[in-house]
Amino acid sequence: MKFSKLDRVETVKVNRLPNDKTMFDVQTGKSYHAILHGNMAELNSSVKARIVNPEEAAGKRQGGVEALKIVNGQLEVKYLKGRFELEPEQIQLSNINQDDLNKKFVVTGKIENIKQTGGPTLFTLFDGSATMSIKGFAGAGQRAHPEILEGQIVTTQIQIIEHEGVLEGEIITIHEMPKERQSEFDARLRQILFERSRPEKIDFLVKSDVLLKLKPKIDDAVVLIKTAIADNRPIVLKHHADTDGYSAAMTLQRAILPLILSQHNDEKSMWMYFVRTPSKTPFYDYYDATKDIGMALSDNAKFNQKMPLIMIVDTGSGEEDALPIKKAKLFGCQVIVIDHHVVGKGDPISKLADVHVNPHLVGDDYSFSAGMLCTEVARLINKNAENIDYIPALSGMADRIESPELGQYLVMAEKLGYSKEFLKQLSDVIDFEAWNFKFAESRELVDILFGSDKDLQRKIVDMLYPEIQAKFARQLEISKNNCEIKPIGKTLLAKLNIGQHSNFNTYPPAGKSLSGLHDWVQVKHPNTPVVSIGYGEDFVTIRATDGTGFTISEFIDRIQKKFPFGGIDGGGHEHAGSIKSIPSVLPHIIEEFEIVLAEKKQA
Ligand SMILES: [Mn+2]
């Protein structure tokens, strides 16, 4: 190709060859930018080419070259005389990083959201790989590019800028894609979303029929979670405030946060699109739901955020959860429940929640803790989730699970350096810390507690475990000296007015205190079935060994029938749970409790 005089004064448009491209990505006949060294042209950090007309490039340090061919493994290029101008590169949003500051790119994507600020107009652009906020300015508070509407597919040239530490695009040009090509692009976007939202193709960590039966539900949950991330829908993760609840939530958090980060390419997104909060009550409190919905509505009004996906873990399957979930659904939230507690009468939650995962729904009893279940869900969300494989063993120990599945998880944890002994200590420490966190998320502290810094994790356990043991021992002395232990038939009943014989604001809380007493009675009477109850003014908490024939759900049914106006509610596991009532009825519940035990003796 010969250059005419006219060509010489014109500007040559050249493309930049990205650093991850090799010689074989170079297209013959296309013009590239190059750094020039004598008869060599450097197209990127690894692709070097021989210049066929070096005399024309003499004295130039950079310029445009045209790719010719590869000869004996050597790329040949021709130097293009004249001034050059870089052609903006077509790029995927997920590939843009800090190094691209001030560079210009061309992006094709869908306008997901438009927000008018007091200054520029903000457009949220999604190209299938990630989203980016791009802004146009037509005057303070004035709508820029009024022809561009939400839902349109556009091609835009942007310059990368930084605003409050976040990369954004400043719009140079923006055009709607021709209508006839939009539906095709939109279909491709939907396909990409679908692919990105599919569960990872990996096996469960353990062999388990329960997991296989739950797999379709687990997959539904995974797809909903990954779609929420890809759709920029915030995630609100609620969990019971004990070791198992924290474990369940942390595995999910460790799977979800990296995906949110790569979706937005912005550290702040991990705070804007995700929040985890503990629930003191063993159910999704109506009060919590009201607060969550209120926050979501104001985020929607202020930032045009979507209504969240609310995930409720280690609780959520009971009757008390129905109304809060109903309310969340009414306001447009999505709801996923992953629980291992007994499902409420008639399973009200499966009808309300988008997905309800619970082993009881596939005929299992208590082979799984919530932490064990959620670790499996977390791995299918993100197989690269870090530091979660020991958590099922931790949570299973915490919730006193006895199953072949837990056995397999314990072997895995052992291999990762977590002995049974240490897991037991860690479990007690997390429970203690959880009690102290109260309602706060404390994201960094919890992350350390769960081993993001293993050294510090061990130091915390070494520091706190003896202290916690002392607190338990102190409470056990109080309980021992104030409880009544009497045989009813073959069963031994340990009874303690825990409201009077513990401090409400001191660790351990009532349930834990009773567990301590219950264990002590069992050790003293190894071959006797033991039932322990601890009561206060308006609650009774119950622990039963196997072989007493006693189940809490049956008992609740019975007293609800007998005292229909007793304000009776309750739940938990079959052999460990608690019941609430109005104070005037509570003494009758305890009487009834002894009657039930006496009846079991006859049976
Ligand atoms: Mn649990």
Residues whose N, C-alpha, C, O or C-beta is under 5 A from the ligand:
A	BS01	MN	D244 D314 A370 D399
